Amino acid sequence: MKKKKISLIGILIFIFLFLCEINNIDLNKIYNNLINKKNDDTIIETNMKEDIKPNIVDSNLNVYFVNVGQADCILIQNNNENMLIDAGNNEDGEKLVKYFKELGITKFKYVVGTHPHEDHIGGLDDIINAFEIEEVLLPDAYTTTKTFEEVLDAIENKNLEFTVPEIDSNITLGEAKLKVLYTESNPDDLNDASIVLRLDFGENSFLFTGDSTTRVEKQILDKELKVDVYKVAHHGSSYSNSKAFLDKVNPKYGIISCEKDNSYGHPHKEVIERLKNITTYKTYEDGTIIVSSDGKNITINNVKTDTNG
C-alpha cells in the first residue's frame, strides 16, 4: 500500500511538472509576442513621428527662371550648392556661362537635361565644359541631333557619366529635397521623356515639369502635386497644363518661360484662361524671375539679364 502511495505521488508530481513545462512554454510565447508587439509599436510610432516631422530649414533658397527666350533654364541655389535644370538653346550657352560666373558659380552639384530637345539642352555642353560638374542627369531617351551629340561629347571629354534617374528617387541640394515624379524611356514623343521634379523646402514647394504633355499629367495625378510655385509645362502649351492637372497642382504662382510673339503661339490662350486665378509671371515680359524662400515665405523679383541668345 505504501509503495502504491509513493508511486501515485510520483506520478502526480510528474504530471504537475509536465503541465508546468507546457504552461511555461506557452507563457514564454505569450511574453515574446508581447515584447515583439511592443517593439513593433515602437518602430511604427517612431516612423510616424519621422514622417510628420516638419521640414525645418535654416537657410534661403533661390530659384532663377532664367530668360532664354523660347527655351527653358532654371537655376536652383541653396547652402552654396547649385543645380541647373536645362540650359536654353544653343545660342544661349555662352551667355549663360558668363551670367553664372558673374553670380560667382564655379560648380554645379547637379545638371539636369529634362529631355533632349534643343531648347532645353542647347547650352548644356557649354555649361559642362565651363564648370565643375558633380553629376549629370538625363532621361533614357536619345536623338541623333548634333545638339545631343555635343552634350554627350562634353560629358565624355570631362570624364563624366550621366545618370538616368529612377521614378520616386530623391535628390538633396543643401536643405532642399527633390523627388523625381516621372520620366519615360524612349517615348513616342520626346516631350514625354521629361524628368518631372518636385522640390520641397521647409513649408514651400515647387514643381518643374519640362515639356511633359497631358498624357504624362494623367499618369502622375495620384502623386503629391500641390505646390506653391509651378513652372508651367511646355512654355504654356495647351498640349500640357490640363484643367484636371492644374486643379491638382493648385499653385499660388505660375512661371511661363517663352519668347514674345513666338511661332508656336505660346502661351496658348486656353492655358492663360486656366491660369487666370493664379499669379503668373512670364520671362518675355518680366525677364529673369527669381523666386526666393526662407522655408515659410516666398518673395518674387525680376531682373533683366543678357541671357537670351
C-alpha positions in Angstrom: 0.0 0.0 0.0 2.8 2.3 0.8 4.6 1.6 -2.5 1.4 2.4 -4.3 1.1 5.8 -2.5 4.7 6.7 -3.3 4.1 5.8 -7.0 0.9 7.8 -7.1 2.6 10.9 -5.6 5.4 10.4 -8.1 3.0 10.2 -11.0 1.2 13.3 -9.8 4.5 15.2 -9.4 5.5 14.1 -12.9 2.1 15.2 -14.4 2.4 18.6 -12.5 5.9 19.2 -13.8 4.9 18.3 -17.3 1.9 20.6 -17.2 4.1 23.4 -15.7 6.6 22.9 -18.5 3.8 23.2 -21.1 2.5 26.3 -19.3 6.0 27.8 -19.2 6.4 27.3 -22.9 3.0 29.0 -23.6 3.9 31.9 -21.2 7.2 32.3 -22.9 5.5 32.5 -26.3 3.0 35.0 -25.0 5.7 37.1 -23.4 7.8 37.0 -26.5 4.8 38.0 -28.6 4.1 40.9 -26.3 7.8 42.1 -26.4 7.7 41.8 -30.2 4.4 43.7 -30.4 5.8 46.4 -28.1 8.9 46.7 -30.3 6.8 46.8 -33.4 4.6 49.5 -31.9 7.7 51.5 -31.0 9.0 51.3 -34.6 5.7 52.3 -36.1 5.4 55.2 -33.7 9.0 56.3 -34.4 8.4 56.1 -38.2 5.2 58.1 -37.9 7.0 60.8 -35.9 9.6 60.9 -38.7 7.0 61.2 -41.4 5.2 64.1 -39.8 8.3 65.8 -38.6 8.2 69.3 -40.1 10.9 70.1 -42.7 12.7 72.9 -40.7 15.3 74.8 -42.7 17.8 77.4 -41.6 18.8 78.9 -44.9 17.4 80.7 -48.0 16.5 79.1 -51.3 16.7 80.9 -54.6 15.2 79.6 -57.9 16.1 81.6 -61.0 13.8 81.1 -64.0 16.4 82.5 -66.5 15.2 84.4 -69.5 16.4 82.3 -72.5 13.7 83.2 -75.0 11.7 80.3 -76.4 13.5 77.8 -74.1 13.9 76.7 -70.5 16.7 77.3 -68.0 16.3 77.1 -64.2 19.0 77.7 -61.6 18.5 76.5 -58.0 20.7 77.6 -55.2 20.8 76.6 -51.5 23.6 76.5 -48.9 26.3 77.2 -51.6 25.1 74.3 -53.7 23.9 74.8 -57.3 21.6 72.8 -59.5 20.7 73.6 -63.2 17.6 72.3 -64.9 18.0 72.8 -68.7 20.2 75.3 -70.4 18.3 77.1 -73.1 19.1 77.0 -76.9 22.5 76.6 -78.5 22.8 80.4 -78.8 22.2 80.8 -75.1 25.1 78.7 -73.9 27.9 81.2 -73.8 25.7 83.9 -72.3 24.6 81.5 -69.6 28.2 80.7 -68.8 29.0 84.4 -68.5 26.0 85.1 -66.3 26.6 82.2 -63.9 30.2 83.2 -63.5 29.0 86.7 -62.6 26.9 85.1 -59.9 30.1 83.5 -58.5 29.3 80.0 -59.6 32.2 77.6 -60.1 30.5 74.3 -59.6 27.1 72.6 -60.1 26.2 69.6 -57.9 23.6 68.6 -60.5 23.0 69.5 -64.1 19.7 68.2 -65.5 18.6 68.0 -69.1 14.9 67.3 -68.8 14.7 65.9 -72.4 16.9 66.0 -75.5 15.2 68.9 -77.4 17.5 71.8 -78.4 15.5 74.4 -76.5 16.3 72.5 -73.3 19.8 71.1 -73.8 21.2 73.6 -76.3 23.6 75.3 -73.9 24.2 72.2 -71.8 27.6 71.4 -73.4 28.8 75.0 -72.7 27.9 74.6 -69.1 29.5 71.2 -68.7 32.7 72.4 -70.4 32.9 75.6 -68.3 32.1 74.4 -64.8 33.0 71.7 -62.4 30.1 69.2 -62.5 29.4 66.6 -59.9 26.5 64.8 -61.6 24.6 65.0 -64.9 21.0 63.7 -65.0 19.4 62.8 -68.4 16.4 60.7 -69.3 16.7 57.4 -71.0 15.9 58.9 -74.4 18.1 59.5 -77.4 18.1 61.5 -80.5 20.6 61.8 -83.4 20.7 65.6 -83.5 24.0 67.4 -83.4 23.0 69.3 -80.3 22.5 66.0 -78.4 25.8 64.6 -79.7 27.6 67.8 -78.5 26.2 67.2 -75.0 27.4 63.6 -74.9 30.8 64.7 -76.2 31.1 67.3 -73.4 30.2 64.7 -70.8 32.8 62.3 -72.2 35.5 65.0 -72.5 35.1 65.8 -68.8 35.4 62.1 -67.9 31.8 62.2 -66.6 29.0 59.8 -67.0 25.3 60.7 -66.9 22.7 59.2 -64.6 19.2 58.2 -65.6 17.1 58.9 -62.5 14.5 56.5 -61.3 10.9 57.5 -60.6 10.4 58.3 -56.9 14.2 58.6 -56.3 15.3 61.5 -54.1 17.8 64.3 -54.6 19.2 66.6 -51.9 20.5 70.1 -52.6 21.6 71.7 -49.4 18.4 71.7 -47.3 16.1 71.4 -50.4 14.6 67.9 -51.0 13.7 66.9 -54.6 11.8 63.9 -55.8 11.7 62.5 -59.3 7.9 62.2 -60.1 8.3 61.0 -63.7 10.5 60.2 -66.7 10.0 57.8 -69.5 12.3 55.7 -71.7 12.2 56.4 -75.4 8.6 57.6 -75.7 6.9 58.3 -79.0 7.0 62.0 -78.1 10.4 63.1 -76.6 8.5 65.7 -74.6 7.1 62.9 -72.5 10.7 61.8 -71.6 10.8 64.9 -69.5 12.2 64.5 -66.0 9.5 65.9 -63.7 10.8 67.1 -60.4 9.1 68.3 -57.2 11.1 70.4 -54.7 10.2 70.9 -51.1 11.9 73.5 -48.9 10.5 73.9 -45.5 6.8 74.7 -46.0 7.3 75.8 -49.6 7.2 73.7 -52.7 7.9 73.8 -56.4 7.1 71.7 -59.5 9.3 71.5 -62.6 7.7 69.7 -65.5 9.9 70.2 -68.6 7.7 69.7 -71.7 5.6 66.8 -70.4 2.2 66.6 -72.1 -1.3 65.8 -70.8 -0.6 62.1 -71.3 2.1 62.3 -68.5 -0.1 64.5 -66.4 -2.8 61.8 -66.3 -0.2 59.3 -65.2 1.0 61.3 -62.2 -2.3 62.7 -61.0 -2.2 60.4 -58.0 1.0 61.8 -56.8 1.5 64.7 -54.3 1.3 67.6 -56.8 0.0 70.6 -54.8 2.8 73.2 -54.8 3.3 77.0 -54.3 5.3 77.6 -57.5 4.6 75.8 -60.8 6.9 76.1 -63.8 4.1 76.0 -66.4 4.8 73.0 -68.7 5.9 73.2 -72.3 6.1 77.1 -72.3 2.4 77.3 -71.7 1.2 74.9 -74.4 -2.3 73.6 -74.4 -1.0 70.1 -75.2 0.1 70.3 -71.5 -1.5 72.0 -68.5 -4.9 70.3 -68.5 -7.6 71.6 -66.2 -7.5 68.4 -64.1 -3.8 68.7 -63.7 -3.8 72.4 -62.8 -6.6 71.8 -60.3 -4.5 69.2 -58.6 -1.3 71.3 -58.6 -3.3 74.4 -57.4 -0.3 76.7 -57.3 -0.1 80.2 -55.9 2.3 81.3 -58.6 2.9 80.1 -62.2 6.1 80.8 -64.2 6.0 80.7 -68.1 9.3 80.6 -70.0 9.0 81.5 -73.7 9.7 84.2 -76.3 7.4 87.0 -77.2 5.5 86.5 -80.4 7.0 83.0 -80.9 5.9 80.9 -83.9 4.2 78.3 -81.6 1.8 80.9 -80.2 2.9 80.1 -76.6 1.5 80.6 -74.1 -1.8 79.4 -75.6 -4.9 81.4 -74.7 -6.6 78.3 -73.2 -3.8 77.9 -70.7 -3.8 81.6 -69.8 -7.5 81.3 -69.2 -6.9 78.3 -66.9 -4.3 80.3 -65.0 -6.5 83.4 -64.6 -6.8 82.9 -60.8 -3.0 82.3 -60.4 -0.4 85.0 -60.2 1.6 84.3 -63.3 5.0 85.6 -64.4 6.4 85.4 -67.9 10.0 85.6 -68.9 9.2 87.5 -72.1 7.6 90.2 -70.0 9.5 90.1 -66.7 12.9 88.9 -67.8 14.7 86.5 -65.4 12.4 85.7 -62.5 13.9 85.0 -59.1 11.8 83.2 -56.5 13.2 83.2 -53.0 12.1 81.2 -50.0 13.0 81.1 -46.3 11.0 77.9 -45.9 7.8 79.8 -45.0 7.6 82.9 -47.1 8.0 83.4 -50.8 9.2 86.6 -52.5 9.5 87.1 -56.2 11.7 89.6 -58.0 12.6 90.0 -61.7 15.8 91.3 -63.3 16.9 92.0 -66.8 19.7 89.6 -67.8 21.7 89.2 -71.0 21.0 85.5 -71.3 18.7 85.3 -74.3 20.9 84.4 -77.3 
